[in-house]
């Protein structure tokens, strides 16, 4: 074995470690270094440890762990600074604010979505109704709907109403005898049209129309009758049904029409041809 005066820094440290019966792993754990770094120190390969100031610090701590004076060892190290560089104390990291937590950002985004999505959906479903109430009236496409023939007996009732009543003079004497054929002949003569005139049916009062709506979603409905008066105008909740009666023709506005089923006098009406975005506008004629 070489003499102490001729031994290298790494050799001196290795011999001192072996004299204390300490393994490389134990020294690395005590100094909080890697096993590879301890092996480089004992092999005098200080360049592999990085900058000279790091190598001097490792040797100093290694010598103190083994109970040796680090000054002679540091003096033998070639190419190293004679004085250690000042070591600045690391500033502790600033405490993180709870406002910068990523979980807080996620919760804020979720809360914003919970508020914005329903409001946006409600506005989208009802934007057609607001436009109808506030915009300048514009031309509406009219699609006549064919309806069934009048109920049996309606024409006969109208004709009977048009026959004038025949009153006998106040001073007329009652006949001594009458026959069954006389009243019938008088009625036929009164109801017969005048020669050369075309027979016409008197116009009776218009039949009332019945509109029925079933709503699978929230829907704004406005119905105007033949006079232009709004006989129904309100927001109808999902799952409800309404029935509107009035005089045709009807002008209708139905919001969220895809979720609405409609019948007129018990006949289904297809709203799809009249839907613009989500709102159906049309006129239902007699």
C-alpha positions in Angstrom: 0.0 0.0 0.0 1.3 3.5 -0.8 2.3 5.8 2.0 -0.1 8.4 3.3 1.9 11.3 1.9 1.8 9.8 -1.6 -1.8 8.5 -1.6 -4.4 10.3 -3.6 -7.5 12.0 -2.2 -9.7 9.1 -3.4 -7.4 6.5 -2.0 -7.3 8.1 1.4 -11.0 8.3 1.6 -11.5 4.7 0.5 -9.0 3.4 3.0 -10.7 5.4 5.8 -14.1 4.0 4.8 -12.8 0.5 4.7 -11.2 1.0 8.1 -14.6 1.9 9.5 -16.1 -1.1 7.7 -18.6 1.1 5.8 -20.0 0.2 2.5 -20.3 2.5 -0.5 -24.1 2.3 -0.2 -24.0 3.3 3.4 -21.8 6.3 2.7 -24.0 7.4 -0.2 -27.1 7.2 2.0 -25.4 9.2 4.7 -24.2 11.9 2.3 -27.4 11.8 0.2 -25.4 11.1 -2.9 -25.6 8.4 -5.5 -23.4 5.3 -5.3 -21.8 6.4 -8.7 -20.7 9.7 -7.2 -18.9 7.9 -4.3 -17.1 5.7 -6.7 -16.0 8.7 -8.8 -14.6 10.4 -5.7 -12.6 7.3 -4.6 -11.3 7.0 -8.2 -10.1 10.6 -8.2 -12.4 11.3 -11.2 -13.5 14.8 -10.0 -14.4 16.0 -13.5 -17.3 13.5 -13.6 -18.8 15.2 -10.5 -19.5 18.5 -12.4 -18.0 21.8 -11.5 -14.9 21.9 -9.2 -16.9 23.6 -6.4 -19.3 20.6 -6.3 -16.4 18.1 -6.2 -14.7 20.0 -3.3 -18.0 20.1 -1.4 -18.5 16.3 -1.9 -14.9 15.6 -0.7 -15.3 17.9 2.3 -18.5 16.2 3.5 -17.0 12.7 2.8 -13.9 13.5 5.0 -16.0 14.9 7.8 -18.2 11.8 7.8 -15.1 9.7 8.2 -13.7 11.9 10.9 -10.8 13.3 8.8 -9.6 16.9 8.4 -10.8 18.0 4.9 -8.2 20.8 4.5 -5.2 18.6 3.4 -7.5 16.7 1.0 -8.8 19.8 -0.6 -5.2 21.1 -1.0 -4.3 17.9 -3.0 -7.2 18.4 -5.5 -5.7 19.7 -8.8 -7.7 22.3 -10.7 -9.9 23.2 -7.8 -10.6 26.5 -6.3 -8.6 27.2 -3.1 -11.6 28.9 -1.5 -15.1 27.5 -1.7 -17.6 29.6 -3.5 -20.1 31.2 -1.3 -23.2 29.2 -1.0 -26.4 31.1 -1.1 -29.3 30.0 1.0 -32.2 28.8 -1.1 -35.3 30.8 -0.6 -38.3 28.7 0.5 -41.0 28.4 -2.1 -43.8 30.8 -1.7 -47.0 29.2 -0.5 -49.5 28.6 -3.3 -52.7 30.4 -3.1 -56.0 28.4 -3.2 -57.1 30.7 -6.0 -54.5 29.2 -8.3 -55.6 25.6 -7.6 -56.6 23.8 -10.8 -59.5 22.2 -9.0 -61.0 25.6 -8.3 -60.8 26.4 -12.0 -62.6 23.1 -12.9 -65.3 23.8 -10.3 -65.9 27.3 -11.7 -66.2 26.0 -15.2 -68.7 23.3 -14.2 -70.8 25.9 -12.3 -70.7 28.2 -15.3 -71.8 25.4 -17.6 -74.7 24.5 -15.2 -76.0 28.0 -15.4 -75.3 28.9 -19.0 -76.5 25.7 -20.7 -80.2 25.8 -19.4 -80.4 29.5 -20.1 -79.1 29.1 -23.6 -81.4 26.2 -24.3 -84.4 28.1 -23.1 -83.5 31.1 -25.2 -83.0 28.9 -28.3 -86.3 27.2 -27.8 -88.2 30.4 -27.4 -86.4 32.9 -29.6 -89.1 32.5 -32.3 -91.8 33.6 -29.9 -89.9 36.8 -29.0 -89.3 37.6 -32.6 -93.1 37.2 -33.4 -94.1 39.6 -30.6 -91.6 42.3 -31.3 -90.7 42.4 -35.0 -92.7 44.2 -37.7 -95.4 41.9 -39.1 -94.3 40.2 -42.3 -95.9 38.1 -45.0 -97.0 34.7 -43.8 -97.2 31.7 -46.1 -100.9 30.5 -46.1 -101.5 26.8 -46.6 -105.3 26.1 -46.7 -106.3 23.0 -44.9 -109.2 21.0 -46.4 -111.8 20.1 -43.9 -114.7 17.6 -44.0 -118.2 18.3 -45.2 -120.7 19.8 -42.8 -122.6 17.6 -40.5 -125.8 16.0 -41.9 -128.9 18.2 -41.3 -126.9 21.5 -41.1 -128.1 22.6 -44.6 -131.7 21.6 -44.0 -131.7 23.6 -40.8 -130.4 26.6 -42.6 -133.0 26.3 -45.3 -135.8 25.9 -42.8 -134.6 29.1 -41.0 -134.9 31.0 -44.3 -138.6 30.1 -45.0 -140.8 33.1 -43.9 -143.7 32.4 -41.6 -147.2 32.9 -43.1 -149.6 34.7 -40.8 -153.4 34.6 -41.4 -155.3 38.0 -41.4 -156.8 39.0 -38.1 -160.3 39.3 -39.5 -160.2 36.1 -41.5 -162.9 33.6 -40.8 -161.8 30.1 -40.0 -162.7 27.6 -42.7 -165.4 25.1 -41.9 -163.3 22.2 -43.0 -159.6 21.7 -44.0 -157.8 18.9 -45.7 -154.4 17.4 -45.1 -153.2 18.4 -48.5 -153.8 22.1 -48.1 -151.0 22.9 -45.6 -148.5 20.9 -47.6 -149.4 22.8 -50.8 -149.1 26.1 -49.1 -145.6 25.2 -47.7 -144.4 24.0 -51.1 -145.6 27.1 -52.8 -143.9 29.3 -50.2 -140.6 27.4 -50.5 -140.6 27.2 -54.3 -138.2 29.7 -56.0 -139.6 32.4 -58.2 -139.6 31.8 -61.9 -136.3 32.7 -63.6 -134.4 33.0 -60.2 -131.4 30.8 -59.3 -131.9 29.0 -56.0 -129.4 30.0 -53.3 -128.7 28.7 -49.8 -128.8 31.3 -47.1 -125.5 31.6 -45.2 -125.8 30.6 -41.6 -123.4 31.6 -38.7 -119.9 30.1 -39.2 -119.2 26.9 -37.4 -116.8 27.1 -34.5 -113.4 25.4 -34.8 -111.8 23.4 -32.1 -108.0 23.4 -31.9 -106.3 20.9 -29.6 -102.6 20.9 -28.6 -100.4 18.3 -26.8 -97.0 19.5 -25.7 -94.0 17.2 -25.3 -91.8 20.3 -24.5 -92.2 23.9 -23.4 -94.0 25.8 -26.2 -95.3 29.3 -26.8 -98.6 29.3 -28.7 -100.6 32.2 -30.1 -103.9 31.8 -31.8 -105.9 34.6 -33.5 -109.4 34.1 -34.8 -111.2 35.5 -37.9 -111.5 39.0 -36.2 -107.7 39.1 -35.6 -108.2 39.0 -31.8 -105.8 36.8 -29.9 -107.9 34.1 -28.2 -104.9 32.3 -26.8 -101.4 33.5 -26.1 -99.2 31.9 -23.4 -96.2 29.6 -22.7 -97.4 26.1 -22.2 -95.3 23.7 -20.1 -94.1 20.3 -21.2 -96.7 17.5 -20.6 -99.7 19.8 -20.8 -102.6 20.0 -23.2 -105.0 22.8 -24.2 -108.1 23.2 -26.3 -108.9 26.5 -28.1 -112.3 27.3 -29.7 -113.0 30.1 -32.0 -114.2 31.3 -35.5 -111.9 30.3 -38.4 -109.8 31.2 -40.2 -107.1 31.0 -37.5 -103.6 32.6 -37.6 -101.3 30.5 -35.5 -97.8 30.7 -34.1 -96.4 27.6 -32.4 -93.0 27.6 -30.8 -91.0 24.4 -30.4 -93.3 23.0 -33.0 -91.3 19.7 -33.4 -92.4 18.8 -29.8 -96.1 19.8 -30.4 -99.0 17.7 -31.7 -102.1 19.5 -33.0 -105.6 18.6 -34.2 -108.3 20.7 -35.7 -111.9 19.4 -35.2 -110.3 16.0 -34.2 -108.2 15.9 -37.5 -104.4 15.8 -37.1 -102.5 18.8 -38.5 -98.9 18.2 -39.7 -96.8 21.2 -38.5 -93.5 20.2 -40.2 -94.1 22.0 -43.5 -94.6 25.3 -41.6 -91.6 25.1 -39.3 -88.9 27.8 -39.7 -86.0 26.9 -37.3 -88.2 25.9 -34.3 -91.4 28.0 -34.9 -94.3 27.2 -37.1 -96.4 30.1 -38.5 -99.4 29.4 -40.7 -103.1 30.2 -41.3 -105.8 27.5 -40.9 -108.7 28.2 -43.1 -112.3 26.8 -43.1 
